[in-house]
Amino acid sequence: MSSRKPGKSQRRQLLDRLWNLGRKMSTQTVFLHQAIAQSFGLNATDTKCIDLILSGPKGSVTAGWLSERTGLTTGAITHILDRLERHGFIERVRDTGDRRKVFIRVRPESLEPLIPKFEAIGKAFMSLAEQYNIRELELICKYLERTSEMSERQLAGIIAARRSGTT
């Protein structure tokens, strides 16, 4: 007689399926963002930096803040910001109290061409989400919140290790 617990193979199969679906979704998301970004002369990192700026404190951040959140070097962030500024997506504004500090803000009118593309994705997402009941939606939200928190911790750990030279 096997010492395996009943249902363990089904659980393992589901965990493997979940892992593989997560990888597939992650890959598709990266390429979806890249396709949208390319239509505006940008790349996916650029558009995600726009998203970070919008979600930052008061919608205005510093290059250092972006560097900390992304793990990208300040030089890489400078190149991204130069590209975003050249395409009219952001503006750099000097702090009136400390002229050495420069804040990055998204120019709201620059987002207008992006809106239709992201609205289409949003509508498709909401159409899919509407198929689930309250309990299922709560479970999905809980899973995604925990996944997001775990991803943030993993990113922070990778950034810290790289900065300390222990990668």
Chimera marker file (.cmm) of the C-alpha trace (Angstrom):
<marker_set name="trace">
<marker id="1" x="0.000" y="0.000" z="0.000" r="1" g="1" b="0" radius="0.5"/>
<marker id="2" x="1.284" y="3.466" z="-0.879" r="1" g="1" b="0" radius="0.5"/>
<marker id="3" x="2.143" y="5.939" z="1.886" r="1" g="1" b="0" radius="0.5"/>
<marker id="4" x="0.965" y="8.796" z="-0.318" r="1" g="1" b="0" radius="0.5"/>
<marker id="5" x="-1.826" y="10.933" z="1.007" r="1" g="1" b="0" radius="0.5"/>
<marker id="6" x="-4.981" y="10.842" z="-1.092" r="1" g="1" b="0" radius="0.5"/>
<marker id="7" x="-5.215" y="13.810" z="-3.456" r="1" g="1" b="0" radius="0.5"/>
<marker id="8" x="-1.525" y="14.659" z="-3.271" r="1" g="1" b="0" radius="0.5"/>
<marker id="9" x="-0.927" y="13.893" z="-6.936" r="1" g="1" b="0" radius="0.5"/>
<marker id="10" x="-3.921" y="16.051" z="-7.893" r="1" g="1" b="0" radius="0.5"/>
<marker id="11" x="-2.576" y="18.869" z="-5.682" r="1" g="1" b="0" radius="0.5"/>
<marker id="12" x="0.875" y="18.550" z="-7.259" r="1" g="1" b="0" radius="0.5"/>
<marker id="13" x="-0.689" y="18.636" z="-10.722" r="1" g="1" b="0" radius="0.5"/>
<marker id="14" x="-2.640" y="21.782" z="-9.806" r="1" g="1" b="0" radius="0.5"/>
<marker id="15" x="0.434" y="23.467" z="-8.346" r="1" g="1" b="0" radius="0.5"/>
<marker id="16" x="2.410" y="22.645" z="-11.493" r="1" g="1" b="0" radius="0.5"/>
<marker id="17" x="-0.462" y="23.942" z="-13.638" r="1" g="1" b="0" radius="0.5"/>
<marker id="18" x="-0.629" y="27.147" z="-11.556" r="1" g="1" b="0" radius="0.5"/>
<marker id="19" x="3.126" y="27.677" z="-11.909" r="1" g="1" b="0" radius="0.5"/>
<marker id="20" x="3.034" y="27.133" z="-15.673" r="1" g="1" b="0" radius="0.5"/>
<marker id="21" x="-0.006" y="29.391" z="-16.130" r="1" g="1" b="0" radius="0.5"/>
<marker id="22" x="1.686" y="32.100" z="-14.056" r="1" g="1" b="0" radius="0.5"/>
<marker id="23" x="4.773" y="31.905" z="-16.253" r="1" g="1" b="0" radius="0.5"/>
<marker id="24" x="2.648" y="32.022" z="-19.397" r="1" g="1" b="0" radius="0.5"/>
<marker id="25" x="0.648" y="35.007" z="-18.125" r="1" g="1" b="0" radius="0.5"/>
<marker id="26" x="3.826" y="36.843" z="-17.107" r="1" g="1" b="0" radius="0.5"/>
<marker id="27" x="5.359" y="36.323" z="-20.543" r="1" g="1" b="0" radius="0.5"/>
<marker id="28" x="2.188" y="37.390" z="-22.356" r="1" g="1" b="0" radius="0.5"/>
<marker id="29" x="1.915" y="40.495" z="-20.158" r="1" g="1" b="0" radius="0.5"/>
<marker id="30" x="5.490" y="41.549" z="-20.926" r="1" g="1" b="0" radius="0.5"/>
<marker id="31" x="4.957" y="41.135" z="-24.679" r="1" g="1" b="0" radius="0.5"/>
<marker id="32" x="1.564" y="42.869" z="-24.557" r="1" g="1" b="0" radius="0.5"/>
<marker id="33" x="3.126" y="45.883" z="-22.841" r="1" g="1" b="0" radius="0.5"/>
<marker id="34" x="6.049" y="45.804" z="-25.272" r="1" g="1" b="0" radius="0.5"/>
<marker id="35" x="3.686" y="45.814" z="-28.278" r="1" g="1" b="0" radius="0.5"/>
<marker id="36" x="1.749" y="48.780" z="-26.912" r="1" g="1" b="0" radius="0.5"/>
<marker id="37" x="4.928" y="50.657" z="-25.991" r="1" g="1" b="0" radius="0.5"/>
<marker id="38" x="6.506" y="50.078" z="-29.424" r="1" g="1" b="0" radius="0.5"/>
<marker id="39" x="3.539" y="51.717" z="-31.118" r="1" g="1" b="0" radius="0.5"/>
<marker id="40" x="4.625" y="54.928" z="-29.319" r="1" g="1" b="0" radius="0.5"/>
<marker id="41" x="8.374" y="54.595" z="-29.873" r="1" g="1" b="0" radius="0.5"/>
<marker id="42" x="8.918" y="53.311" z="-26.321" r="1" g="1" b="0" radius="0.5"/>
<marker id="43" x="9.617" y="49.993" z="-24.639" r="1" g="1" b="0" radius="0.5"/>
<marker id="44" x="7.790" y="48.149" z="-21.875" r="1" g="1" b="0" radius="0.5"/>
<marker id="45" x="10.129" y="49.472" z="-19.177" r="1" g="1" b="0" radius="0.5"/>
<marker id="46" x="9.325" y="53.020" z="-20.269" r="1" g="1" b="0" radius="0.5"/>
<marker id="47" x="5.581" y="52.501" z="-19.969" r="1" g="1" b="0" radius="0.5"/>
<marker id="48" x="5.915" y="50.747" z="-16.629" r="1" g="1" b="0" radius="0.5"/>
<marker id="49" x="7.966" y="53.719" z="-15.383" r="1" g="1" b="0" radius="0.5"/>
<marker id="50" x="5.075" y="55.967" z="-16.457" r="1" g="1" b="0" radius="0.5"/>
<marker id="51" x="2.794" y="53.731" z="-14.386" r="1" g="1" b="0" radius="0.5"/>
<marker id="52" x="5.140" y="53.975" z="-11.387" r="1" g="1" b="0" radius="0.5"/>
<marker id="53" x="5.309" y="57.767" z="-11.670" r="1" g="1" b="0" radius="0.5"/>
<marker id="54" x="1.506" y="57.968" z="-11.773" r="1" g="1" b="0" radius="0.5"/>
<marker id="55" x="1.233" y="55.752" z="-8.688" r="1" g="1" b="0" radius="0.5"/>
<marker id="56" x="4.021" y="57.566" z="-6.837" r="1" g="1" b="0" radius="0.5"/>
<marker id="57" x="3.492" y="60.022" z="-4.018" r="1" g="1" b="0" radius="0.5"/>
<marker id="58" x="1.384" y="62.882" z="-5.407" r="1" g="1" b="0" radius="0.5"/>
<marker id="59" x="2.070" y="61.663" z="-8.955" r="1" g="1" b="0" radius="0.5"/>
<marker id="60" x="5.510" y="63.212" z="-8.817" r="1" g="1" b="0" radius="0.5"/>
<marker id="61" x="8.722" y="61.299" z="-8.106" r="1" g="1" b="0" radius="0.5"/>
<marker id="62" x="12.476" y="61.662" z="-8.353" r="1" g="1" b="0" radius="0.5"/>
<marker id="63" x="14.828" y="59.661" z="-10.544" r="1" g="1" b="0" radius="0.5"/>
<marker id="64" x="16.262" y="58.142" z="-7.346" r="1" g="1" b="0" radius="0.5"/>
<marker id="65" x="12.792" y="56.987" z="-6.274" r="1" g="1" b="0" radius="0.5"/>
<marker id="66" x="12.329" y="55.280" z="-9.651" r="1" g="1" b="0" radius="0.5"/>
<marker id="67" x="15.762" y="53.682" z="-9.381" r="1" g="1" b="0" radius="0.5"/>
<marker id="68" x="14.912" y="52.273" z="-5.946" r="1" g="1" b="0" radius="0.5"/>
<marker id="69" x="11.561" y="50.866" z="-7.101" r="1" g="1" b="0" radius="0.5"/>
<marker id="70" x="12.836" y="49.319" z="-10.321" r="1" g="1" b="0" radius="0.5"/>
<marker id="71" x="16.340" y="48.228" z="-9.371" r="1" g="1" b="0" radius="0.5"/>
<marker id="72" x="17.627" y="50.015" z="-12.473" r="1" g="1" b="0" radius="0.5"/>
<marker id="73" x="20.727" y="52.148" z="-12.179" r="1" g="1" b="0" radius="0.5"/>
<marker id="74" x="20.326" y="55.911" z="-12.030" r="1" g="1" b="0" radius="0.5"/>
<marker id="75" x="22.026" y="56.031" z="-15.447" r="1" g="1" b="0" radius="0.5"/>
<marker id="76" x="19.432" y="53.677" z="-16.938" r="1" g="1" b="0" radius="0.5"/>
<marker id="77" x="16.643" y="55.714" z="-15.334" r="1" g="1" b="0" radius="0.5"/>
<marker id="78" x="18.126" y="58.898" z="-16.816" r="1" g="1" b="0" radius="0.5"/>
<marker id="79" x="18.018" y="57.328" z="-20.310" r="1" g="1" b="0" radius="0.5"/>
<marker id="80" x="14.406" y="56.245" z="-19.769" r="1" g="1" b="0" radius="0.5"/>
<marker id="81" x="13.428" y="59.712" z="-18.544" r="1" g="1" b="0" radius="0.5"/>
<marker id="82" x="15.226" y="61.359" z="-21.469" r="1" g="1" b="0" radius="0.5"/>
<marker id="83" x="13.269" y="59.137" z="-23.886" r="1" g="1" b="0" radius="0.5"/>
<marker id="84" x="9.957" y="59.795" z="-22.094" r="1" g="1" b="0" radius="0.5"/>
<marker id="85" x="10.630" y="63.537" z="-22.093" r="1" g="1" b="0" radius="0.5"/>
<marker id="86" x="11.621" y="63.513" z="-25.783" r="1" g="1" b="0" radius="0.5"/>
<marker id="87" x="8.296" y="61.781" z="-26.589" r="1" g="1" b="0" radius="0.5"/>
<marker id="88" x="6.382" y="64.289" z="-24.459" r="1" g="1" b="0" radius="0.5"/>
<marker id="89" x="5.222" y="61.853" z="-21.751" r="1" g="1" b="0" radius="0.5"/>
<marker id="90" x="6.926" y="63.478" z="-18.781" r="1" g="1" b="0" radius="0.5"/>
<marker id="91" x="8.276" y="66.772" z="-17.580" r="1" g="1" b="0" radius="0.5"/>
<marker id="92" x="11.074" y="67.480" z="-15.148" r="1" g="1" b="0" radius="0.5"/>
<marker id="93" x="10.259" y="70.136" z="-12.560" r="1" g="1" b="0" radius="0.5"/>
<marker id="94" x="12.797" y="71.639" z="-10.149" r="1" g="1" b="0" radius="0.5"/>
<marker id="95" x="11.821" y="71.730" z="-6.491" r="1" g="1" b="0" radius="0.5"/>
<marker id="96" x="11.220" y="75.340" z="-5.493" r="1" g="1" b="0" radius="0.5"/>
<marker id="97" x="12.681" y="74.676" z="-2.035" r="1" g="1" b="0" radius="0.5"/>
<marker id="98" x="15.789" y="72.805" z="-3.210" r="1" g="1" b="0" radius="0.5"/>
<marker id="99" x="16.815" y="73.579" z="-6.787" r="1" g="1" b="0" radius="0.5"/>
<marker id="100" x="19.074" y="70.496" z="-6.822" r="1" g="1" b="0" radius="0.5"/>
<marker id="101" x="16.041" y="68.211" z="-6.530" r="1" g="1" b="0" radius="0.5"/>
<marker id="102" x="14.135" y="67.455" z="-9.727" r="1" g="1" b="0" radius="0.5"/>
<marker id="103" x="10.681" y="65.928" z="-9.750" r="1" g="1" b="0" radius="0.5"/>
<marker id="104" x="9.326" y="63.845" z="-12.601" r="1" g="1" b="0" radius="0.5"/>
<marker id="105" x="5.668" y="64.254" z="-13.544" r="1" g="1" b="0" radius="0.5"/>
<marker id="106" x="3.594" y="62.635" z="-16.262" r="1" g="1" b="0" radius="0.5"/>
<marker id="107" x="2.015" y="65.126" z="-18.642" r="1" g="1" b="0" radius="0.5"/>
<marker id="108" x="-1.676" y="64.087" z="-18.461" r="1" g="1" b="0" radius="0.5"/>
<marker id="109" x="-2.414" y="65.047" z="-22.079" r="1" g="1" b="0" radius="0.5"/>
<marker id="110" x="0.353" y="62.671" z="-23.212" r="1" g="1" b="0" radius="0.5"/>
<marker id="111" x="-1.664" y="59.696" z="-21.986" r="1" g="1" b="0" radius="0.5"/>
<marker id="112" x="-4.584" y="60.341" z="-24.351" r="1" g="1" b="0" radius="0.5"/>
<marker id="113" x="-3.180" y="58.170" z="-27.190" r="1" g="1" b="0" radius="0.5"/>
<marker id="114" x="-2.545" y="55.333" z="-24.701" r="1" g="1" b="0" radius="0.5"/>
<marker id="115" x="-6.047" y="55.375" z="-23.242" r="1" g="1" b="0" radius="0.5"/>
<marker id="116" x="-7.837" y="53.469" z="-26.040" r="1" g="1" b="0" radius="0.5"/>
<marker id="117" x="-5.314" y="50.633" z="-25.952" r="1" g="1" b="0" radius="0.5"/>
<marker id="118" x="-5.495" y="50.214" z="-22.180" r="1" g="1" b="0" radius="0.5"/>
<marker id="119" x="-9.270" y="50.734" z="-22.095" r="1" g="1" b="0" radius="0.5"/>
<marker id="120" x="-9.679" y="47.800" z="-24.489" r="1" g="1" b="0" radius="0.5"/>
<marker id="121" x="-7.585" y="45.625" z="-22.181" r="1" g="1" b="0" radius="0.5"/>
<marker id="122" x="-9.553" y="46.897" z="-19.174" r="1" g="1" b="0" radius="0.5"/>
<marker id="123" x="-12.896" y="46.071" z="-20.808" r="1" g="1" b="0" radius="0.5"/>
<marker id="124" x="-11.716" y="42.574" z="-21.725" r="1" g="1" b="0" radius="0.5"/>
<marker id="125" x="-10.426" y="42.065" z="-18.184" r="1" g="1" b="0" radius="0.5"/>
<marker id="126" x="-13.695" y="43.260" z="-16.622" r="1" g="1" b="0" radius="0.5"/>
<marker id="127" x="-15.706" y="41.052" z="-18.962" r="1" g="1" b="0" radius="0.5"/>
<marker id="128" x="-13.690" y="38.070" z="-17.793" r="1" g="1" b="0" radius="0.5"/>
<marker id="129" x="-13.881" y="39.078" z="-14.110" r="1" g="1" b="0" radius="0.5"/>
<marker id="130" x="-17.683" y="39.488" z="-14.304" r="1" g="1" b="0" radius="0.5"/>
<marker id="131" x="-17.918" y="35.711" z="-14.809" r="1" g="1" b="0" radius="0.5"/>
<marker id="132" x="-16.858" y="35.055" z="-11.188" r="1" g="1" b="0" radius="0.5"/>
<marker id="133" x="-18.952" y="35.238" z="-8.038" r="1" g="1" b="0" radius="0.5"/>
<marker id="134" x="-18.051" y="37.272" z="-4.941" r="1" g="1" b="0" radius="0.5"/>
<marker id="135" x="-16.236" y="34.409" z="-3.151" r="1" g="1" b="0" radius="0.5"/>
<marker id="136" x="-14.205" y="33.577" z="-6.244" r="1" g="1" b="0" radius="0.5"/>
<marker id="137" x="-13.319" y="37.241" z="-6.766" r="1" g="1" b="0" radius="0.5"/>
<marker id="138" x="-12.245" y="37.556" z="-3.123" r="1" g="1" b="0" radius="0.5"/>
<marker id="139" x="-10.017" y="34.488" z="-3.526" r="1" g="1" b="0" radius="0.5"/>
<marker id="140" x="-8.533" y="35.795" z="-6.792" r="1" g="1" b="0" radius="0.5"/>
<marker id="141" x="-7.884" y="39.211" z="-5.199" r="1" g="1" b="0" radius="0.5"/>
<marker id="142" x="-6.288" y="37.604" z="-2.145" r="1" g="1" b="0" radius="0.5"/>
<marker id="143" x="-4.035" y="35.470" z="-4.344" r="1" g="1" b="0" radius="0.5"/>
<marker id="144" x="-3.006" y="38.407" z="-6.528" r="1" g="1" b="0" radius="0.5"/>
<marker id="145" x="-2.332" y="40.620" z="-3.475" r="1" g="1" b="0" radius="0.5"/>
<marker id="146" x="-0.103" y="37.952" z="-1.963" r="1" g="1" b="0" radius="0.5"/>
<marker id="147" x="1.604" y="37.307" z="-5.294" r="1" g="1" b="0" radius="0.5"/>
<marker id="148" x="2.275" y="41.017" z="-5.687" r="1" g="1" b="0" radius="0.5"/>
<marker id="149" x="3.673" y="41.286" z="-2.152" r="1" g="1" b="0" radius="0.5"/>
<marker id="150" x="5.870" y="38.234" z="-2.738" r="1" g="1" b="0" radius="0.5"/>
<marker id="151" x="7.126" y="39.689" z="-6.030" r="1" g="1" b="0" radius="0.5"/>
<marker id="152" x="7.964" y="42.993" z="-4.317" r="1" g="1" b="0" radius="0.5"/>
<marker id="153" x="9.941" y="41.144" z="-1.641" r="1" g="1" b="0" radius="0.5"/>
<marker id="154" x="11.780" y="39.071" z="-4.256" r="1" g="1" b="0" radius="0.5"/>
<marker id="155" x="12.638" y="42.183" z="-6.270" r="1" g="1" b="0" radius="0.5"/>
<marker id="156" x="13.825" y="44.020" z="-3.159" r="1" g="1" b="0" radius="0.5"/>
<marker id="157" x="16.031" y="41.055" z="-2.240" r="1" g="1" b="0" radius="0.5"/>
<marker id="158" x="17.558" y="40.858" z="-5.717" r="1" g="1" b="0" radius="0.5"/>
<marker id="159" x="18.203" y="44.619" z="-5.759" r="1" g="1" b="0" radius="0.5"/>
<marker id="160" x="19.749" y="44.554" z="-2.268" r="1" g="1" b="0" radius="0.5"/>
<marker id="161" x="21.991" y="41.605" z="-3.161" r="1" g="1" b="0" radius="0.5"/>
<marker id="162" x="23.151" y="43.268" z="-6.364" r="1" g="1" b="0" radius="0.5"/>
<marker id="163" x="23.894" y="46.557" z="-4.608" r="1" g="1" b="0" radius="0.5"/>
<marker id="164" x="25.841" y="44.789" z="-1.869" r="1" g="1" b="0" radius="0.5"/>
<marker id="165" x="27.764" y="42.746" z="-4.423" r="1" g="1" b="0" radius="0.5"/>
<marker id="166" x="26.426" y="39.370" z="-3.262" r="1" g="1" b="0" radius="0.5"/>
<marker id="167" x="24.537" y="38.445" z="-6.436" r="1" g="1" b="0" radius="0.5"/>
<link id1="1" id2="2" r="1" g="1" b="0" radius="0.2"/>
<link id1="2" id2="3" r="1" g="1" b="0" radius="0.2"/>
<link id1="3" id2="4" r="1" g="1" b="0" radius="0.2"/>
<link id1="4" id2="5" r="1" g="1" b="0" radius="0.2"/>
<link id1="5" id2="6" r="1" g="1" b="0" radius="0.2"/>
<link id1="6" id2="7" r="1" g="1" b="0" radius="0.2"/>
<link id1="7" id2="8" r="1" g="1" b="0" radius="0.2"/>
<link id1="8" id2="9" r="1" g="1" b="0" radius="0.2"/>
<link id1="9" id2="10" r="1" g="1" b="0" radius="0.2"/>
<link id1="10" id2="11" r="1" g="1" b="0" radius="0.2"/>
<link id1="11" id2="12" r="1" g="1" b="0" radius="0.2"/>
<link id1="12" id2="13" r="1" g="1" b="0" radius="0.2"/>
<link id1="13" id2="14" r="1" g="1" b="0" radius="0.2"/>
<link id1="14" id2="15" r="1" g="1" b="0" radius="0.2"/>
<link id1="15" id2="16" r="1" g="1" b="0" radius="0.2"/>
<link id1="16" id2="17" r="1" g="1" b="0" radius="0.2"/>
<link id1="17" id2="18" r="1" g="1" b="0" radius="0.2"/>
<link id1="18" id2="19" r="1" g="1" b="0" radius="0.2"/>
<link id1="19" id2="20" r="1" g="1" b="0" radius="0.2"/>
<link id1="20" id2="21" r="1" g="1" b="0" radius="0.2"/>
<link id1="21" id2="22" r="1" g="1" b="0" radius="0.2"/>
<link id1="22" id2="23" r="1" g="1" b="0" radius="0.2"/>
<link id1="23" id2="24" r="1" g="1" b="0" radius="0.2"/>
<link id1="24" id2="25" r="1" g="1" b="0" radius="0.2"/>
<link id1="25" id2="26" r="1" g="1" b="0" radius="0.2"/>
<link id1="26" id2="27" r="1" g="1" b="0" radius="0.2"/>
<link id1="27" id2="28" r="1" g="1" b="0" radius="0.2"/>
<link id1="28" id2="29" r="1" g="1" b="0" radius="0.2"/>
<link id1="29" id2="30" r="1" g="1" b="0" radius="0.2"/>
<link id1="30" id2="31" r="1" g="1" b="0" radius="0.2"/>
<link id1="31" id2="32" r="1" g="1" b="0" radius="0.2"/>
<link id1="32" id2="33" r="1" g="1" b="0" radius="0.2"/>
<link id1="33" id2="34" r="1" g="1" b="0" radius="0.2"/>
<link id1="34" id2="35" r="1" g="1" b="0" radius="0.2"/>
<link id1="35" id2="36" r="1" g="1" b="0" radius="0.2"/>
<link id1="36" id2="37" r="1" g="1" b="0" radius="0.2"/>
<link id1="37" id2="38" r="1" g="1" b="0" radius="0.2"/>
<link id1="38" id2="39" r="1" g="1" b="0" radius="0.2"/>
<link id1="39" id2="40" r="1" g="1" b="0" radius="0.2"/>
<link id1="40" id2="41" r="1" g="1" b="0" radius="0.2"/>
<link id1="41" id2="42" r="1" g="1" b="0" radius="0.2"/>
<link id1="42" id2="43" r="1" g="1" b="0" radius="0.2"/>
<link id1="43" id2="44" r="1" g="1" b="0" radius="0.2"/>
<link id1="44" id2="45" r="1" g="1" b="0" radius="0.2"/>
<link id1="45" id2="46" r="1" g="1" b="0" radius="0.2"/>
<link id1="46" id2="47" r="1" g="1" b="0" radius="0.2"/>
<link id1="47" id2="48" r="1" g="1" b="0" radius="0.2"/>
<link id1="48" id2="49" r="1" g="1" b="0" radius="0.2"/>
<link id1="49" id2="50" r="1" g="1" b="0" radius="0.2"/>
<link id1="50" id2="51" r="1" g="1" b="0" radius="0.2"/>
<link id1="51" id2="52" r="1" g="1" b="0" radius="0.2"/>
<link id1="52" id2="53" r="1" g="1" b="0" radius="0.2"/>
<link id1="53" id2="54" r="1" g="1" b="0" radius="0.2"/>
<link id1="54" id2="55" r="1" g="1" b="0" radius="0.2"/>
<link id1="55" id2="56" r="1" g="1" b="0" radius="0.2"/>
<link id1="56" id2="57" r="1" g="1" b="0" radius="0.2"/>
<link id1="57" id2="58" r="1" g="1" b="0" radius="0.2"/>
<link id1="58" id2="59" r="1" g="1" b="0" radius="0.2"/>
<link id1="59" id2="60" r="1" g="1" b="0" radius="0.2"/>
<link id1="60" id2="61" r="1" g="1" b="0" radius="0.2"/>
<link id1="61" id2="62" r="1" g="1" b="0" radius="0.2"/>
<link id1="62" id2="63" r="1" g="1" b="0" radius="0.2"/>
<link id1="63" id2="64" r="1" g="1" b="0" radius="0.2"/>
<link id1="64" id2="65" r="1" g="1" b="0" radius="0.2"/>
<link id1="65" id2="66" r="1" g="1" b="0" radius="0.2"/>
<link id1="66" id2="67" r="1" g="1" b="0" radius="0.2"/>
<link id1="67" id2="68" r="1" g="1" b="0" radius="0.2"/>
<link id1="68" id2="69" r="1" g="1" b="0" radius="0.2"/>
<link id1="69" id2="70" r="1" g="1" b="0" radius="0.2"/>
<link id1="70" id2="71" r="1" g="1" b="0" radius="0.2"/>
<link id1="71" id2="72" r="1" g="1" b="0" radius="0.2"/>
<link id1="72" id2="73" r="1" g="1" b="0" radius="0.2"/>
<link id1="73" id2="74" r="1" g="1" b="0" radius="0.2"/>
<link id1="74" id2="75" r="1" g="1" b="0" radius="0.2"/>
<link id1="75" id2="76" r="1" g="1" b="0" radius="0.2"/>
<link id1="76" id2="77" r="1" g="1" b="0" radius="0.2"/>
<link id1="77" id2="78" r="1" g="1" b="0" radius="0.2"/>
<link id1="78" id2="79" r="1" g="1" b="0" radius="0.2"/>
<link id1="79" id2="80" r="1" g="1" b="0" radius="0.2"/>
<link id1="80" id2="81" r="1" g="1" b="0" radius="0.2"/>
<link id1="81" id2="82" r="1" g="1" b="0" radius="0.2"/>
<link id1="82" id2="83" r="1" g="1" b="0" radius="0.2"/>
<link id1="83" id2="84" r="1" g="1" b="0" radius="0.2"/>
<link id1="84" id2="85" r="1" g="1" b="0" radius="0.2"/>
<link id1="85" id2="86" r="1" g="1" b="0" radius="0.2"/>
<link id1="86" id2="87" r="1" g="1" b="0" radius="0.2"/>
<link id1="87" id2="88" r="1" g="1" b="0" radius="0.2"/>
<link id1="88" id2="89" r="1" g="1" b="0" radius="0.2"/>
<link id1="89" id2="90" r="1" g="1" b="0" radius="0.2"/>
<link id1="90" id2="91" r="1" g="1" b="0" radius="0.2"/>
<link id1="91" id2="92" r="1" g="1" b="0" radius="0.2"/>
<link id1="92" id2="93" r="1" g="1" b="0" radius="0.2"/>
<link id1="93" id2="94" r="1" g="1" b="0" radius="0.2"/>
<link id1="94" id2="95" r="1" g="1" b="0" radius="0.2"/>
<link id1="95" id2="96" r="1" g="1" b="0" radius="0.2"/>
<link id1="96" id2="97" r="1" g="1" b="0" radius="0.2"/>
<link id1="97" id2="98" r="1" g="1" b="0" radius="0.2"/>
<link id1="98" id2="99" r="1" g="1" b="0" radius="0.2"/>
<link id1="99" id2="100" r="1" g="1" b="0" radius="0.2"/>
<link id1="100" id2="101" r="1" g="1" b="0" radius="0.2"/>
<link id1="101" id2="102" r="1" g="1" b="0" radius="0.2"/>
<link id1="102" id2="103" r="1" g="1" b="0" radius="0.2"/>
<link id1="103" id2="104" r="1" g="1" b="0" radius="0.2"/>
<link id1="104" id2="105" r="1" g="1" b="0" radius="0.2"/>
<link id1="105" id2="106" r="1" g="1" b="0" radius="0.2"/>
<link id1="106" id2="107" r="1" g="1" b="0" radius="0.2"/>
<link id1="107" id2="108" r="1" g="1" b="0" radius="0.2"/>
<link id1="108" id2="109" r="1" g="1" b="0" radius="0.2"/>
<link id1="109" id2="110" r="1" g="1" b="0" radius="0.2"/>
<link id1="110" id2="111" r="1" g="1" b="0" radius="0.2"/>
<link id1="111" id2="112" r="1" g="1" b="0" radius="0.2"/>
<link id1="112" id2="113" r="1" g="1" b="0" radius="0.2"/>
<link id1="113" id2="114" r="1" g="1" b="0" radius="0.2"/>
<link id1="114" id2="115" r="1" g="1" b="0" radius="0.2"/>
<link id1="115" id2="116" r="1" g="1" b="0" radius="0.2"/>
<link id1="116" id2="117" r="1" g="1" b="0" radius="0.2"/>
<link id1="117" id2="118" r="1" g="1" b="0" radius="0.2"/>
<link id1="118" id2="119" r="1" g="1" b="0" radius="0.2"/>
<link id1="119" id2="120" r="1" g="1" b="0" radius="0.2"/>
<link id1="120" id2="121" r="1" g="1" b="0" radius="0.2"/>
<link id1="121" id2="122" r="1" g="1" b="0" radius="0.2"/>
<link id1="122" id2="123" r="1" g="1" b="0" radius="0.2"/>
<link id1="123" id2="124" r="1" g="1" b="0" radius="0.2"/>
<link id1="124" id2="125" r="1" g="1" b="0" radius="0.2"/>
<link id1="125" id2="126" r="1" g="1" b="0" radius="0.2"/>
<link id1="126" id2="127" r="1" g="1" b="0" radius="0.2"/>
<link id1="127" id2="128" r="1" g="1" b="0" radius="0.2"/>
<link id1="128" id2="129" r="1" g="1" b="0" radius="0.2"/>
<link id1="129" id2="130" r="1" g="1" b="0" radius="0.2"/>
<link id1="130" id2="131" r="1" g="1" b="0" radius="0.2"/>
<link id1="131" id2="132" r="1" g="1" b="0" radius="0.2"/>
<link id1="132" id2="133" r="1" g="1" b="0" radius="0.2"/>
<link id1="133" id2="134" r="1" g="1" b="0" radius="0.2"/>
<link id1="134" id2="135" r="1" g="1" b="0" radius="0.2"/>
<link id1="135" id2="136" r="1" g="1" b="0" radius="0.2"/>
<link id1="136" id2="137" r="1" g="1" b="0" radius="0.2"/>
<link id1="137" id2="138" r="1" g="1" b="0" radius="0.2"/>
<link id1="138" id2="139" r="1" g="1" b="0" radius="0.2"/>
<link id1="139" id2="140" r="1" g="1" b="0" radius="0.2"/>
<link id1="140" id2="141" r="1" g="1" b="0" radius="0.2"/>
<link id1="141" id2="142" r="1" g="1" b="0" radius="0.2"/>
<link id1="142" id2="143" r="1" g="1" b="0" radius="0.2"/>
<link id1="143" id2="144" r="1" g="1" b="0" radius="0.2"/>
<link id1="144" id2="145" r="1" g="1" b="0" radius="0.2"/>
<link id1="145" id2="146" r="1" g="1" b="0" radius="0.2"/>
<link id1="146" id2="147" r="1" g="1" b="0" radius="0.2"/>
<link id1="147" id2="148" r="1" g="1" b="0" radius="0.2"/>
<link id1="148" id2="149" r="1" g="1" b="0" radius="0.2"/>
<link id1="149" id2="150" r="1" g="1" b="0" radius="0.2"/>
<link id1="150" id2="151" r="1" g="1" b="0" radius="0.2"/>
<link id1="151" id2="152" r="1" g="1" b="0" radius="0.2"/>
<link id1="152" id2="153" r="1" g="1" b="0" radius="0.2"/>
<link id1="153" id2="154" r="1" g="1" b="0" radius="0.2"/>
<link id1="154" id2="155" r="1" g="1" b="0" radius="0.2"/>
<link id1="155" id2="156" r="1" g="1" b="0" radius="0.2"/>
<link id1="156" id2="157" r="1" g="1" b="0" radius="0.2"/>
<link id1="157" id2="158" r="1" g="1" b="0" radius="0.2"/>
<link id1="158" id2="159" r="1" g="1" b="0" radius="0.2"/>
<link id1="159" id2="160" r="1" g="1" b="0" radius="0.2"/>
<link id1="160" id2="161" r="1" g="1" b="0" radius="0.2"/>
<link id1="161" id2="162" r="1" g="1" b="0" radius="0.2"/>
<link id1="162" id2="163" r="1" g="1" b="0" radius="0.2"/>
<link id1="163" id2="164" r="1" g="1" b="0" radius="0.2"/>
<link id1="164" id2="165" r="1" g="1" b="0" radius="0.2"/>
<link id1="165" id2="166" r="1" g="1" b="0" radius="0.2"/>
<link id1="166" id2="167" r="1" g="1" b="0" radius="0.2"/>
</marker_set>
